[in-house]
Amino acid sequence: MRIYLPLQIALLATVGLAVAAIGQSSPPAAQAERVRTDATPPERALTPCEEAILDNPCPSEEASRTLQRGLLERRETRRRLMELPPAQRPKPPDNGGMGWRLPDAEYWLRLPFGMGDIPGDWSSLPGVRFVNTQVDGVRDVRLCIRGDYDLWLLTDPLHEVTACIGVHRPSRRVWFVEIARTASGTWMPKRAKDPCYACHPSGPRIIRPLAKNGVDPATLAQLNRRMLSYGACGFGDSVDPATRGPARDDARCTGCHDGVDRGRLYAIHDRIAMFKTEREATMPPGD
């Protein structure tokens, strides 16, 4: 029997710390139901563009060599910075939380019950470990299916990120939360330093390893197919039009990123679009 720890909400206010739990303990039968990993995926046929992504999840050999050189440069820069005394090391940028229309604390309070329980032990969940092409470091992505919700669980030790993206399959509504474990073992929301939507215009991002070595191709394809099958996830009223900016009109992108199959792209996505089309060179698919 797997034990699910309730995800609790921590709110920092001027008068102190208020904590409200949104998870509830469940009887063993309900807990067993929550950890099923064979639930029927969303019923949506993939487009030819998406099938092409599944066939080629990794960058080309030429792009991989370019990315590897860039990652080695990042590692050398990081090594030199870590040799400095702690007081002299530059602090990583803080872009003001998750970047939603509401402050993080208010967004957390709106998380649905389906996001309330996150497993304490992820080791038996289906997933893949891979080298990230964009920011370096080994990432681990796991899938936990709980009723109508798919919980995509991420760990990135190098960047000290542990997070969950939850998709309500019937509505394809997506939710984000960065988390940290307390001394008692409970998961608590953690203030993010980067805006989620800037890198996630469609919801969960498919897994693109730097190389296929050490990655099980069947599991990778299974997880990526599930992510792609959502189409363009909905964000409700979380996105602020003022920070989103105008829509991108790049013809290389608009054929797939139409707001139906893939999320529409806006000015906030310029950085990730440039990375995907020029450095990683995985977009457009088959280009």
N, C-alpha and C positions, 0 to 999 in steps of 0.2 A: 504494500500500500504506500503510495507516495503522499507525502505531507505537503500541503500548500500553505505557504505563509501569507497572511493578509498584507496587501500593499496598503500602507498608511499614508495619509496626507499630512505633511508638515507645513504649517503656515507661519511665516515670520511676520509679526505685526509690531507696531510700536509699543504695544502693551505687553508683549511677551510671545511665547510659543504656544500655539494651539494645535492639537493633533486630533484628526478625525479619521477613523478607519472606514474604508469603503468595502473591505472584504469581510466575509463571514465564514466561520468554520462550517464544514460540511460533514455529513456522515460518510463512512467509508465507501458506500455504494456511489454516492455523488462524486467523491474524490476520484474514484476509479473511472467514472465517465469523463472527467475533465482531462485525463491524460491520454485519451485516445489519439492516435496519430494516423488513423486510416479513414477519417471522416471524408465523405464525398466532397471533392473540390468544387469550387464554383463552376456552374455550367456555362461556359463561354468558350467557343472555338477561337483559337488563336489566329491572328491575321498572318499572311505570308511574311510580313516584316518581323513579327514576333517569333515565328518559326525559324527565321534566319538567325535571330538572336540566340535561340536555343542551340542551333547547330554550331555557332561560333561564339562561345561565352568569353573566350580569352582574346586579348589583343594579338595582332599578328606578330611574327617573330621580330620584324624590324621595329615595330612599335614597342614591343617588350624590351628590346635592347635599349631603346631611348629612355623608356620609363625606369629601367634598372639603373641606368647612369644617374638619372635624376634622384632616385631613391638613395643611391650611395652617397650622393652629395648631401642630401638631407641628413643622413646618418652621421657623416663626418661633421657637419655643422652642429648637430645635436651633441656629438661627443665633445667638441670643443667647448660648447656652452656648459656642459655638465662638469667640466674641469674648473670652471670659475667658482669662486665662493658663492654660496647660496644667495647672499645679499646682492651680488652683482649680476645674477642671471636675469635676463629679461623675462617678464611675466607674459604668459600666453594671452592673446587678446580675449576680451570678454565682450561679446556683441549684444549683451543685454537679455540673456535668456533665450527661450525657444522662438521668440520673434512673432508670436501670435497677436491677434488683435487685443486679447486680454493678457494681463500679466500672468506669469507662470502659475502663481498660487491660485488664481481664479480658474485658470484652465484645468488644473489638477482636480478642482472640486467638481468639474463637469465630466470627468472621466466616467464612462458607463460602468455598471456593475461587472460586465464581462471583462473589464480590465483590472478588476479588483484583486484577484489572486494570481500571483506569479509563483511558479514552482521554486522551491528552495534549492533543489538539485536538478541541474540541467543535463547531467552527463548521459542519461539514457535517451534523450530526445534526439530525433533525426536532425542532422546538421552537417556542416562542412567547416573546416579550418583552412584559411587561405591567406596569402599575402595581398594586402590591399594595394591597388595600382595607384591610388591618388595621394594618400597621406602616409604610406608605409605602415609597417607593423602587421603582425598576424592577427586576424580577426576570426572570431568563431560565431557563426550564425546558426541558431536552432529554431525549430518550429514546435510550438505547443498548441494543440487544438483543444479548445474548450467550448463545447456546444457550437454556437453560431460564430464564435470568435476564433480567428487565427492570431496567435501571439508570436511575433517574430522577435527572438531574443538575441541580443548582440553583446559580446564582450570584446573589448579592445584594450588589453593591459598596457600597451605602450602609451596610449593617449588617455588612460584611466577613464574609459567610457564603458558603462554598462547600461543598456537601454532596452526598451520594449516598444515595438510598433504593433498595435492591435488593429485588425481589420474585421469589421462586422460583415460577414460574407453576404447575408441577404441584401443589405443596403449598400455594401462596399464603402461604408464610412470608415475613415482611418483616424487613429489616435496615436499620439506620441508621448512617451515619458522616459526621461533619464532617471536611473535609480541608483541607490547605494544601500548596502546592507548595514544595519545597525549592529551594535555589540550583542544584542539579543537575537540576532538572526533575521529580524524583520526587514523587509524591503521598504525603503522610504524614497519619495521623489527627491531628485537632486536638481538644483538649478543648472540649466544648460548654459553653455557659453557661445553656442552658434545657433542661428535660426534653422529649424528643421526643414522648413519649406524650401529654402534656398537650394537644397540638394535632393529634395524628395517631391518633385512636382506631381508624380503619379501615385505616391504612397510608398510602399517598400521598394527599394532599388534592387534590381536583380544582382546576383552575385557574379562578379567578374574577377576571377583570380588572375594574378600576374602571369601564372603558368599553371598548366594542368598537373604538374608533378605533385603527387601526394594528395590530390583531390579525387574522390570517388566520382566518376563521371555520371553514373546512374543517379546518385543522390543529388548531385548538382543540378542535373536536368529536371529531376522531380521537383525540387524546391523552386527553381526558376520558373518552371511551367506554372506552378501554383501562384507565384507572384504575378506573372504576366496575365493569368486568367482573370484577375480582378478588373482589368482595364484601368481606366482613370478613376482612382478612388476619390471620394468626396471628402472635403474638409469642413463641411458645414459653414458656419460663419467665422471660422477661426482666422482665416487669412485677411489681413488688412490691405485693402486696395492701394492705400497710399504707399506702403512699403513694397508691394508687389510690383508696381510700375506698369508701364505699357506692355502689351503683348509683343512678343518677338515675331517678325515676319520672315525669318530665314527659311527659304524654300526647302532647305535640306532637312528641316525639323517639322514643318507644319503638316507634311503628309501623314505622319504617324501621331504627332502630338496635337491631336485635334480636339482634346477635351472629352473624347469618348473612349478610344482605344488606349491612348496615353495622355497624361495630363498636359494641358496647354502650357506653353512656356512664356515667361514674362521677363522683364528686365532683371528681376531678382535672380534669375537662373543663368545670367550671362556667363558667370565664371564656370559653372559646371558644364554648360553647353560648349564652351570653348575647349575645356579639357577633353570632353568626349569626342569632339570632332577633329581636334588638332593634335593633342598629345597622346591620348589613349587610342584615338583613331578607330573607334568601334562604331561610330555613328556617322552617317546613316548606315544601317546594316547592309553588308554586301557591297559597300562603296569601294 
